[in-house]
Amino acid sequence: MTESKEGPDSGRLAHLIALTRSVVPPMHPAGRPFALGAAAVALLLRRLSRRLGVVGFVLAGAVAWFFREPKRVAPSRTGLVVSAADGAVSHVVLAEPPAELGLPAGERLRISVFLSVFDVHVQRSPVSGVVTRAVYKPGKFLSADLDKASEDNERNSLLLTTENGTDVVVVQIAGLIARRIVCQVAEGDKVTVGDTYGLIRFGSRVDVYAPVDSKVLVEPGQRTIGGETVLAELPAD
């Protein structure tokens, strides 16, 4: 009779691995080249000096942490607009959406979330629907907390149309030291609220535009959790 190789030790190890995975979030694929590059540099520094090696591995860990993509649970109720990013609400105003989307003239409710370098930098879909339009526009790299960054900075804009025909716009805006916007979806793609659709590297801002008669549920200065915090409630049909 063959004895099972599984025992208390293997069970504890499996539990430890599961616990580690639940605490340490996975990395967004766009960050892997940076993390591997930082790790390679750390190994080179380790050959020169133990102290330099320690510093290198700490920095490599910081790079990996920057590109983290934690699991989020979006609200199940329909008719809600959730935050597309982690950060702090910097502006709640009425404003025209990006002109390049070709929407009819008229202001919409704009809720802006500023991301510091310490925040999770993946972006998540604020609603479920179809990507009706996706437009990238080059621009400046002003500080993302400035109101005029919505108009002047490099950005990537998506027009999302919900199942009932409501248009919601989400805009990734590059910041002062951000130099790369990553968008994983294209026109015609279906998106689900809370799912990751892109990433901005190193300090940025995300604007969400909802119908002007939407009910605002956040205030400037409030912290948001991407994919979970409800920004607004869409008007009833």
N, C-alpha and C positions, 0 to 999 in steps of 0.2 A: 504494500500500500504506500503510495507516494504522499509525502507530507506537503501540505500547502506552503508555499513560500511567503504567503501573506501573513502578517502578524501585527502585533501592536506597533512595532517600529514603522512598518510600511504605512499603516493607517495614520500614524502621527505625521509622517512625511507628506502624505497626500493632503492632509488637513492643512499643514503648513504652506504647501504650494498653493492651495485654493485660497487661503487667507491672504497670502502675498499678492496673488492676482487681484483680489478684491480691493486691496489697499493701494497697490501700485498700478496706475492706469496704463493702458497700452499707448504706444506712440503712433502718431499720424504718419502714414507712409512718406509724406513729403519731408519729414524730419530725419529719416533714417540716414541719408547721405551725410547730413551735418553731424549727427551723433557718431557715426562711424569715423568720420574725419577727425572729430575732436578726440575720440578714443585712440586713433593712430598717433596723433600728436602727443597725447599723454604718454604712450608707450615710448616714443622717442625721447621725451623729456626724462622719463624714468631711467633711461640708459645714462643720461648725463648726471642726474642727481635724484636722490630719493625724494627730497623736498619738492623739487620741480615736478616730479612724477605725481606726488600727492595733489599738488595744485592743478596739474593737468587733468587728473581723473575727477576732481571736484568740478572743474569747468565742463568736462564732458558730461557729467551727471546733470549739471544745470542746463546744458543744451538739450539733453534728452527730456528733462522735465518740462522745458518750454514747449516742446511739441507733443505734450500729453493729450490724449483724447479720452477723457473719462466717460463712463457710461452714464446716460441721463434718461430719465423717465418723463416723457411729455404728458401734459394733461390729456385725458381721454375725451373731455367735453368738446364738442364742435363749436365753431364761432369764436374761437379765441386766437389771439396773436401772441405767440411766445417770443421771448428774447432770442435773437439770433446769436448772441455772444455773452460770455462772462464779462463783467466790468461794472462800471458805474454809469447811471443815467446822467448824461451831461446836458441834454436839451430836450424839452417837450414843447414843440412849436408847430405853427401852421406854415407850410412851405411848399414850393413847387417841386415835384419829383424831378430827377435828372432828365434834361431835355432830350438826350439821345434815345430814350425809351419811346419817344413819339406819342406820349399820352396827351389827351385833350388838356387844354390850359385849365388851370384851377389848382388851388392849394389843397394839400392833404395834411393829415396829422403826421408829423415826423417825430419819432422818438429815437434819439441818438444815444448810443452806449460807447463809452470810451474804455479802451483796453490798455492797461499798463503792461510793462514787460513781465509782470508777475502773474498776469491772468492767463487762463486757458485761451489759446489763440485760434482754435478751430471755430468755424461758423456753422450754425445749424438752421435748418429751414424753419421760418416762423409760422408757417401754415402748411397744410397738405394741399397739393394741387399740381398744376402743370406749369413748367417753365415756358411762358409765352414768348418772352424775349430775354436775351442775354447780351449785354454790350459792355465791352472793356473800353475805357477812356484814359489815355495817358494824361498826366498833369503834374502839379507841383508836389512837394513833400513838406507842407506846412505842419505845424503841430496839430495833431488830430483832435485836440480838445477845443480848437478854435471853431466858431460857428461857420466861418467862410471855407473851412476845409471841405464841407459838403459840395461846394461848387468848384473849388480850385484844385483839389488834390487828385492824384491818380486814383481811379476807382473802377470797380466792376459791379454793374447793376443787373439785377434780375427782376423781371416782372412775373409774378406768380399769380395764376388764376385758380381760385378754389372751385370746388365742385358746383357750387351754386352761382358761379360767375363773378365773384368779388375779386377785385384786383388788389394785391398787396405787393409792395416793392421792397426789396432788401438790397442794400448797397454796402459793399466792402470798400473801405477807404484807407489808403496807405497813410502812414503817419510820418513823423519827423525822421525816424531812423528805419522805417519800414521800406523795403525795396522790392518786395515781391508779393503779388496777390495770386493765390492759387484758387481756381474754381473748378470743381469736379463735375459740374452738370452743364448741359447745353440745351438749346431750344428744343422743345418737344419732350424733354425728360419729365417723368413724374417724380414728385418729391413727397416725403412724409414728414409731418411736423416733428421737429426734434432731431431729425437725422442730419449728420454732418454732410455739408456740401462744399466746404472750402476751408481756406486757411490764409491768414495774413502774418507775415514774419515780422516780429519785433516792434510792437507798439502800433496801435491803429485805432480804428473806429468803425462801427457798423450802424447804419441808419436804416430804420424800418418806417415805411410810409403806409398808412392805413386810411380808409375813408374818413373824411372830415367829421362825420357824425359818429365815429366810434367812441366808446367809453374808455377813457384813459384810466389805467389801474396802477400806475407808477408815478413817482415824483423825481425831480432832479436831485441827484445825490444818492439815490437808492441803489444798492448793489443788486445785480442781476446774475442769474445762473442760466447759461445758455441752454435752450431746449426745455426749460422748466418754468422759469419766472414768466408769469402772464403780464404782457405789456398793456394790452387793450382787449376790449370785447367788441367784435364787429357788430354793426347795426343789424337788427332783425330784418328778415326778408319782407 
